[in-house]
Amino acid sequence: MTDTHTCLTAKDFTSNQEPKWCPGCGDFMVLQQLKNAMAELCLKTEEVVVVSGIGCSSRLPYYINTYGVHGIHGRAMAMASGLKVARPDLSVWVGTGDGDALSIGGNHYIHTVRRNLDINVVLFNNEIYGLTKGQYSPTSKVGLRTVTSPTGVVDYPINTIALTLGAGGTFVARVMDRDGKLMKEIFKRAHNHKGTSIVEIYQNCPIFNDGAFRAFSDKERKDDTTLYLEQGQPLVFGANGSKGIYLDGFKPTVIDLEKSGVSKDDLWIHDENDLIKANILSRFFDDPNSTEEFLPRPFGIFYVEDRFTYEQALSAQIDKAQEKGEGTLEELLAGNSTWTIN
């Protein structure tokens, strides 16, 4: 962190490369809020590294005036892990997409999350492969017609939040691409969290999957389909906060506050340190276009846990071995169980 009198501005984090995204792409907002967050965190350009794989989102390193690595498909997490272990002093950010992270990079994603390296992952989820021209991705909705699913997707989509919590995530959040103010604040919280921070961003692709998140963004519907999570506050949504979530045991139920007589004090109170409730929230994954009753989609921070990081544990292990004088690398590799063959 630098002195507050010498903090940079978002403009200082702007590179000399013009962003090459389609007009109307949600990536522009993510880029701007990431630069805003870095400026408000008083980071220095030379202490930040942006790592990416392949995809529209993975152009991110070119557009931020920091160090950057544009790697190969699905391997951004692996590269970021090695970088953080070698240089734990750096602020490491990963720009990745739903295809890059959750398909070819799926195993890297899971194991990075469980190892809990102190890196920040910005996962652009547009439910499509955009850079390669519109193939369906692991998060595409059932029935979506694409060039690789001309009669409709039959795969059930990955629930990113549920997957991340199941892998042992210690900072798990979701935000819409057009919700810039919330996005910036979540980026700042993610940076200050010591561990792997996962921020899933619902990002509209206006060319190949336009309107994928319209149910959560249209003014006419968003009040009834979105639920904003605030620490210590009841789960309310709907026009003027007219609806709430009541937890009956482990079963969440939508309550009409105006008709039921239930007060906000009786509703589910959000606690971002409660893993059980975070897992229940992650399952608010209903289709808002269904004719059946559905639960609203949560946005904000689902879960935060204070746990040791991988690089801390590794450094401590190395220091301990050096203090005890446990021998050379060759001796350690040989171990205690060796024998000679005549």
N, C-alpha and C positions, 0 to 999 in steps of 0.2 A: 504494500500500500504506500502511496506517496503522500506528501504533505498536501493538505486541503487547498493551500494557496497555489499549488502548482498542478492541480488536476487538469487533465486534457479535456477537450470537448469531443462530441460525437464526430465532428468534422475531422479531427485529428486521426480518428480511426477509419476514415474513408480513404480507400486506395485510389490509385490513378486509373483503375480499370472500370469501364462502364458495365454495370450488371446486364447480362444477356439472358433475361427472362422474358416471357411473353407479357404483353400488357394485361394488367389485371391479376397477375400471379400473386398469391399470398406470400411468396418468398421475399418480396420487397419489404413488407412490414416486419418480418422476422429479422432481416438484415438491419433495418433501421433501429429496432428496439434492442438488438444485441449491441450495437454501437453506443446507443444511449446508456445502456446498463454499464458497459465497460467504462464509459466516461464518469458516470456517477459513482462507480466503485473506486475511482481514482487509480485505475490500472495504468501501467506504462505499456506502450506498444511493444517494447522489447521483452516484456515478461509474459506475453500472451502467445499461445500457439493454437491455431485452428487447424484441425485434422479432418479430412473427409475421405469418402470412398468414391463411388460413381453415382451420378444422377443429377437432376437439376439442383437439388439441395447441396450437392457436393461441390458446386462452384463457389461455395461460400469463402474459402480461403483467399480467392483472388480479389474479393471485394472488401476485405478488411485489412487495414494497414498494420498488420502484425506479422509474426512468423506464421508460415502455413505449410501444410503437407497435403497434396492431392494424391491420394493413393489409388489402390485398385479396388475392384468391386467387393464389398462386404468386409474389407479388412481394416476399416478405420479404427475400430475398437482395439484391435491387436496392436496397431501402430501407436495409438494413443497410450496404451498400457506400457509399452516399452519406453516411450518417451517420458512418461511420468515416473517410472522407476529410476530411469537414468538422471532425470532432472526434476526432482520433487518440488523444487522452488518455483517452477513455472505454472501459470494458469492455463490448463489444457481444456480446450473446447472441441467437441466433435459435432460436425454437421453431417447428418445422415438422413436417409429416407426410409419409408416403410419397406421398399424392396431391398435396398442396400443393407439395412440393419436386420430385418426380420425374415428375409428369404436366404440369400446366399451367405449373409453374415449372421444368421440366427444363433449358431453356437457361440460365436465370439460375443454376441450380445448377452446371452445368458451368463456366460462365465465372467465377463467383465462386471456385470451387475453383482454377482455373488461374491466376487473378490473384493469389491468395494474400494477400487482405486479412487483417488480424489480427482475425478475428471467430471466435466459437465457435458452431457449428451443432449443435443437439440435434435429431436426426431421429427422431421417434416412428414406428416402423414396425409397424403392426398388420395389414398386408396387406389393408386394406379401407378404404372410405370410411365412417367412423362417423357424423360429424355429419349427413351427408345421407342416412343410413338404409340403409347396406349395399350400395352398388354395389362392383363389384370395382375394384381399384386396380392400378397398374403392378407391384406386388410380390406380388399374389395368386397362389396356387399354381394350376398347371394342374389343371383339373377342378373347381375350387371353384364351387359353385352359389350364385348371388346373385340379387338382383332384376334385375340387368342381364346376368346370365349364367345363366339358368334351367336350361340344359342343361349347364353347366360352362364354365369359362374355357378358352379355347384359346390365349391369349397366353402365351409363355414369360416368366416374371417377371424383372424387373430385378434384377441382382446389385449391390446398392448399393456394397459395398466395391470390387468390380472396376471399376465405373463411376468411383468417386472416384479410385482409383489411376490409371486411364487418363486422367483429366482433369488429373492432376498434383498430387494431394493431398499435403500435407506433414504432416498428422496425421490418421490414419485409425484408428478404433476401433469396436468393437461390444460391447454388453453386454445382458444380460437385464434386464427391468424389476424382477424380484424380487431381483436381486443388488445390493442397496443399497450395501454396503461397497465393492465394486469400482467401481460407478457413481460414487460420490463421489470416489474417488481418480482416476478417469479425467477427471472434470470439472475437478479441480484441475490435472492435467497439461495438459489442453486450454487452460485459462486461461493457464498459464505458457508455453505454446508461442507463439512469435511467427510467426503465419501463420494460415491458415484451418484450424480444427480441426473435423473431422467425427466426431460420435459417434452411430452408429446404435444405436437401442434397440429390441430386440424387445419390443413392448408389447402385452399381451393386451387385446382388446376383448371383454368378457364377453357383450355383447348380439348383435353381428353377426358375430363371427368367433372365438367362444370356443374355446380350445384350439389355436389356430394354431401355437403353439410348445411344445405339450405334450411332444413328443419330446425337447426340450431342458430340460424342467423337472420331469418326473415322476421321483420318486426311483428307480423301478424301471429307468429307461432312461437318465437323464442321464449316468451315468458312462461309458456306451459311445457317447454321441452328442455330447458336448461336449468341447472341447479348450481349456484355458485357457493363454493365451500369457503367459510370464514372461521378461523380458529375461535372456539368458544361461543359460536353463535348457532342458533337453531337452524335446521335445514328447512328454509322456506323458499318458495318460488311462486310462479303465477303472477297475474296482474296485481300490482300493489301488495304482493306477498300474501295472497289469499289462500295459498295452499301450503302444506307442510308435509314432512316425512315423519311418521310415527313408527317407532321400532317396537313391534310386538314380539318379544323374545328376540329371535334372530331374523324375523320377517319384517321387512320394510313395507309400510302401507301409506298410500297417499291420503291425506286428510284435507277436507274442505274446511278451513278455519272459520268461515262465515256461517256455515250451516251446522257444523258438528258441535260447536260449543267448546271444543278443545283449544286451550291457550297455547301460545308459543312456548311457554315454560315447560309444557308437557312433551314437546317434540324432541326428536333426536338432536343432541348438541354435538357439533363437530369437534373432534379431538384428533389432530393430525399425528398424535403419538400412539393411537390405538390401532394396532395391526388388524385385529379381528374386524373392527368396523370398516377399516380401509378396504379389506377384502370384500366385504358386503357391498360397499360403494362401487368397487370395480366391476361388480356384476350388474350395475345399472346400465345394461348394454342392450336394452330393448330397442326394437325398431320403432321409431316415432311415427312412421307411416302406417303402422299396423292398425287394424280396426279394433284390436283388443286393447285393454287398459295397459299402459306402459309407465315405467318409471322415468323421470327426467334424467338427462345425461349430465353427470357432474363435471364441473370445471374448477380448477384451482389446485391446491396442494392436498393430495390424498393422505400422504404418510411421510413422516420424518423420523429417523432413528439415529441416535448417536452411537456409532460403532467404530472400532479401530479400522484403519485403512490398510490395504495390502502393502503399500510401500513403507508404512510405519513398521509393520510386523517384519518385513523383509530386512529393513535396515537394522532393526534390533537384533535379528538373528545373526546377521553378518558381524555386528559389533561384538556380540557375545562370543562368537567363534574366534574372533581376533584376540579378544581378551584372554581366552582360555588357551590360545596357541594351539589350535587343533590341527596343525600341520599344513602342508602344501595342498594345492588343488589336486595334484596327482594322488596324494595320500588319502584325501577325502573321497575321491572317486573310487579308489580301490576298496575302501571300507575295511571292516574287520574280518570279513570272511573271504580270505584269499588262500590259495594253495599253489604248490609248485608241482608240475608234472615232469617226471624224469623221462 
